[in-house]
């Protein structure tokens, strides 16, 4: 928790299929939100193979998105960021929406894709199935996964093979 909001910070280590082989990808991310869990800033540093790249996103006055200071008009007025390498950012709408069991809500997130670091709007739906279980869907319902959360709304398991681990 920050003085005026929250911070999600983590590392993702994976391999990305490329040209018949797999290239290692290591991502360090920081996502800052305000007290209502609305995205304010995103900082990403990645190594894709031996190539390092970084990206800084800022949301100015809760409406204008910029990448390295350059406006991204198609993202203006979006509230959430979705980092494609981790479901940690699903925590933002889960916490912000405060859904009761049986409720669902539609949002559009700024979806950051890896390793290209491209960003685009992505409509999403969250449905709370149980106190610690949500159904997430995107791409008009063509993609769906169950998300298990802890008592704080942090994603601990994402159907399809992702599970949160704590640093030793």
C-alpha positions, -999 to +999 in steps of 0.1 A: +000+000+000+013+034-009+005+066+010-023+075-016-029+042-033-016+007-040+014-008-058+016-042-076+052-052-082+065-085-094+087-106-117+076-130-144+100-155-159+088-176-189+097-187-224+081-174-256+078-196-287+097-180-315+107-195-349+104-231-337+124-225-304+117-208-271+133-175-261+135-166-224+115-136-212+121-120-178+098-091-169+099-068-139+067-047-135+054-020-112+018-008-114+007+021-092-030+028-086-049+053-066-069+044-035-098+033-057-076+009-076-075+030-108-043+027-127-020+058-124+014+045-137+030+014-152+067+007-154+080-024-173+115-036-178+121-068-198+148-090-211+137-109-242+166-132-248+195-108-245+176-077-255+165-053-228+136-029-233+115-007-210+082+011-211+067+038-189+029+044-190+013+073-172-024+082-167-028+119-164-058+134-146-075+100-146-081+101-183-051+107-206-028+077-212+008+083-224+037+060-233+071+076-226+053+110-227+034+104-260-004+104-259-022+072-267-057+085-277-073+050-281-067+044-243-080+077-230-106+073-203-097+036-196-092+028-159-074-006-158-042-019-173-038-056-181-003-069-183-004-099-207+023-118-188+006-118-153-029-120-139-017-098-110-033-068-128-067-086-128-067-076-091-073-039-101-108-044-115-116-071-089-109-047-061-123-016-078-156-032-088-163-049-054-187-074-070-211-094-048-213-132-055-235-136-087-227-101-100-208-094-132-194-063-148-179-053-181-147-031-183-122-022-210-085-025-200-053-011-216-038-045-226+000-046-227+013-075-248+047-091-244+074-092-256+064-066-283+052-041-256+023-031-278-008-018-261-045-018-271-080-016-256-094-050-245-130-054-235-133-078-205-160-093-182-156-102-146-182-124-129-180-133-092-189-170-087-179-174-051-162-153-024-128-161-038-136-172-074-142-151-105-148-159-142-128-137-164-135-134-201-123-113-230-124-113-268-162-113-268-163-144-246-140-164-268-115-165-240-125-174-205-106-185-173-113-190-137-094-167-112-089-177-076-081-148-052-069-145-017-088-127+011-074-094-003-086-099-039-051-107-051-051-134-078-034-165-066-044-189-094-053-184-130-068-213-148-045-226-175-013-229-155-004-197-137+000-197-099+014-170-076+046-179-058+061-160-029+098-149-030+120-170-007 
